[in-house]
Amino acid sequence: MFNGKNILITGGTGSFGKKIVKTILEHCKPNKLIVFSRDELKQFEMSQVFPDTKYDCIRYFIGDVREESRLEDAFRNVDYVIHAAALKQVPACEYNPFEAVKTNVLGAQNIIRAAIKQKVKKVIALSTDKAANPVNLYGATKLCSDKLFVAGNSMSGDLSTKFSVVRYGNVVGSRGSVIPFFLKKKKDGLLPVTDTRMTRFSITLQEGVNFVLDNFKKMHGGEVFVPKIPSYRILDVAKAIAPDAKIKETGIRPGEKLHELMIPEDDARHTIEFKTYFVIQPDFVWWDKKSHLLKDGGKVCPDGFSYKSDTNSEWLSVDDIKGFVEDFLKEHPEYK
């Protein structure tokens, strides 16, 4: 569906952006693939990997999602938008709260307005498990963003623009995640762990990219797509990386949860389960809850259902985590 189309990725120089650009270039033949971000140095570095001399479809746009007028310029003749730009470091968002609001909330509304004005066909926004029953500002801004994108379908009305959201858990080996952190601390023989009971959802960067691309085909506008992914125990990560290291429990940090949540119990009555994913349906009059989703083989989740990392049915073993660590070290030998 992307062949011959114009695709734009906000936050296109981040880890997700680079991976989805690589995936699209390998499997599709877009007319234009636009990398939209605010960092000229990252764009320069990315252009060395994906030069326009080799990939004549690629374009690099400097801009900020906080500026609606620049988004309108960038969205001209664009068919599909993948919105990955965000301020997502929890401590930074706590310390600079309104900066997070300006990027994650006001930026989301700017994306919606610009997409409708420029007649973009479909927009998928990336969310996070921290948006479900949020306890930190980052999660709260992303929950607000999710609500804006779902309601964007009401704003679009009889126009053609459709909006959906993809929500998933921690990306294995991403910047600031536990694998690179533990690899750094391994040399000290002491691993700081906030709480030994802690669990998290886990997804690889490629799995996240594939899930986003697949849902462009499935989306009708208004869905929050949640993949079925495994959980891991923080102590199993420690065993996989430094089995002989001592564990020092430091206590849960402000804005941090003991276990993550992707579908709260209160959303269960709106949620449909499929073999490999869930769909949280919008609670608007224009949405037919007995429509295409149930016809596609889905089933309504029972009352009281929730999707939490500690009650998950699928878990990563220590050996599974060792495999992820090996893959991470191949891409980042500086951590060896």
N, C-alpha and C positions, 0 to 999 in steps of 0.2 A: 504493500500500500504506500510505501515511501518513494518508490521509483518515480522519478520525474517531478517530485513534489519539493516544496520549500519548507525546511524544518529549522526551527530556532531553539536553542538551548540557553536559558538564563543560568548564570553560574557555570558557564561552559568550560572554565579553566580549572574547576575543582576535580577531585578524584572521580566523582560520578560523571561529570561532564566529559572528561578525557576518555573514560571507558565507553560511554555511549557513543561518542564520536567515532572511536575506533570500531565499535560493533556495527554502526550504520554504514561506515565506509567499506567494511569487509563484506557486508551482506546485501546492501542496497545500492541503488544508483540515483540518489536525489539530484534534483536540479540545483538546489542551493542547500548548504548546511551551514547555518549561521551560529557562531560562537559569540554569545553576548555576555560580557563581564566588565568589571570596572578596573581591573588590574592590567596595565599595559605590559608590565614585565612578564606576568604569567602568560599573556597572549603571545608575546614574542617567543618565549620558551616553547609554548605549544606549537607555534608556527614552524619551529625547527623540526618537530616530530611529524606534523601534518602540514607541509608547505603547500601553498596554493599552486605552486609550479607542478607538483605531483598530483594534487587533488584539486582540479579546477572548479569543483563545486563549493569549496570551503570559503567562508568569509569570516572576518574577525571584526566585531563591533565593540567599541568602547562605550559603555553606558552603565547606568545604575537603575535598578528597578524602582528606586525612589522618585525617578523623574518620568512622569507619564508621557510627556511630549517626546522624549527620546525613545520610549517604548513604541509609540505610535509610528515613528520613523522606521524603527527596526522591524515592526510587524507588517509593514506594507507588502502585500502579495505573499505573505507566509501562510502555509496550509496548516502546519502543526507546531505547537509550542510545548516544550518540556520545561517546566519551571523548577529549577534546582537551586536557585540563588537563595541564600539564607544566612543569617547570623546564627550559629548553632553551638558555639562553645558555652556550656552552661554557666561557668563562673563569669565569663565576659558579659553575658546577657544579664546576669544578676547585678553586676557592677555598673553596667551601662544600659539600664532598662529601656529608656525611650529610644535609644539607637536600635535596639532589637525590635521595638514596635514599628519604627519607621521602615525598617527593611522587611520584616516578616509579615506585618499586618498591612500597613499602608502600601507597601510594595506589591502585596497580593492583590489589593483593590486596583492598583494601577495596571497590573497585568490584565485583570478582568475587563476593565474599561477599554484599554487599548486593543485587546483581542476582539471585543464586540465591534468597536469602531472600524477596525481594519478587516472585519469579516474572516477572522481565522476560523478554520473548520473545527479543530479539536485542541483542547489544552489539558494536559495532565500535570498536576502539581505534586511534588514529593512531600510526604509528611513523615512522621516519626512516632514510635511507640510512646514517646514522652508526651504526645498530645492527648492521650487517653487518660482521663482523670489527672490532669497535670498538677505537679507540686512545685515546679520551677517556672521561671518566666519564659524560658525557651519553649517549654511544652505548652504554656498558656498562649503564647503568640502563634504557635503552629496549630493549636486547636482553633483559634480565631481564624487563621488562614484557611483551614479546612472548611469551616462554616461559610466563609466568604465564597470559596470556589464552588461549593455545592449550591449556594444561593445564587451564584452567577448565572445558573441556568434559568432562574426566574427573571433576572435582568435581561438575559438574551431574548427571552420570550419567543416570538415567532421568527426571530433571526436564526441563522444557521449555527452559531458558535455553541459548542458543547464543552462542559467542564467536568472533570473527574479528579479524584485524588488517589494516590497510592501511598499506603502506610506500611512501613516495615521496621524491623529492629536494628540492632547494632551491626554495622558492616565490619566483617572480619578484617583486621589489619589496617583499618582506616586511621588517618591521622588522629592522635590523641586516644586511641583505643587501647585496650588492656594488653594485647600481644606486644606491640612495640614498647610499651611501658615496662612490662615484666622483663623483656629482653635486655633493656638498659639496666634494670636493677639486679639481674641475674649475677653480674660480676661481683656485686656486694655480698652475695650469699644471704640476702635478706629481702623478702618481698612484702611490701606494704599492702595489706588487704583491708578495705574499709569494713567489711563484715563477712565472716566465713560462710554465712548462710546465703549469700547473694547469688541470684540467678539472672540470666539475661537471654533474650532471643538472639539468634545469630543468622546472618545471611552474607553470602559473598557478594562482592561488588558486581560480578558478572550476573549472578542470579537476580540482583536488584535491577540491573539494566534490562535483562530479558523480561522480567515481570512488567516493567513499565512499557516496553515496546509491545508486548502481547496484549496489554489492556487497551491500547489504541484501537485494536480490532474489536474488542468486546464492548467497550463503553458506549452507553447511550446518553450519558450526561447526568451527573448527580451522584454517582456511586463513589464510595470509599472502598477501594480494593485492598484486602489484607491477605498476604500469602501465608500458607501453612509452612512454618520453618521450625528448625530444632531450637531447643534451649541448651544452655551450658551452665555448669556450676563454676563459680570463680575459683574454687579450690582445685577443680580439674584442670583449669588453665595453668595454675601454678604447678601442678604435678607434671603437666606436659612440657613446660618450659624449664623449670628448675626443680626437679624432684627432691634434691638434697638441700634446698634453701630453707631457711627458717621463715615462718610466717609471723608478721607483726600486724595485729588488728588495730586499725587506726580510727575506726568509727565512721559512720555514714556522714557524708558531707552535706552541707545545706543544699536543698533542692534535689537530693538523690533519693531513689526508692530502693527498698530491699529487693523487690521483684518488679519486673516491668509488665505492663498491661497493654494489649492492642485492641481488645474489644471489651468495653465495660459491660457489666451485667445489665445496665439500663438500656444499652443498645441492642441487646439480644433479640428483642421483639421486632427489630427492623433488619435483622441480619439473616442472610441466606448462606448456607454452607454448600460448597462444591468439593470435589475430590482433592484439589490442591490449593484452594483459596477460599476466602469468605468475601461477601459483599455486604457492606452496611448501606442500606437503602436510604435515600432522602425522605424526610418526613414532610412532604409537600403535597398539595392536592393534585398537582400535575403528574405525579408519579403513580403509575399503576403497579401496585405491589404483587399482583397476580399475573404480571406480564411476562416478558421474554425470559427473565431470570429463572422463574420456576419451570418454564418450558424447556430450559437448557439443562434440566436435570438437577437443579438445586433443591435443597430442603430448608425449611424455616428452622432456625435454631430454637431450642426449647427455652421457656422462661427460666431465668436464673443462670443461663449460660454466660461464661466469660472466657476470654482467651488470655491466660496469664503465663508468664515464663516458668513459674514454679509448679504449675499443675499441667503443663504441657505433656502430651503423650510421646513426643519424639525428643531424644536427648543426644547430644554429642558425647562420645566417649573420649577418654584421654588420648587414645590412638587417633581418633578423628581430629582432635585438636592439634596433635603433633603433625598431622598432614598439612593442616592450615599454616602452621608455623614454618614448615619446610618450604611451602609455596611462597610465604611472605619473605623468607630469607633469600630466595632466588631473585625476587624483584628488588629487595633492599639488602644487599650484601653488607652494607655499612653497619648493620645490627649484629653481625656475627661476632 
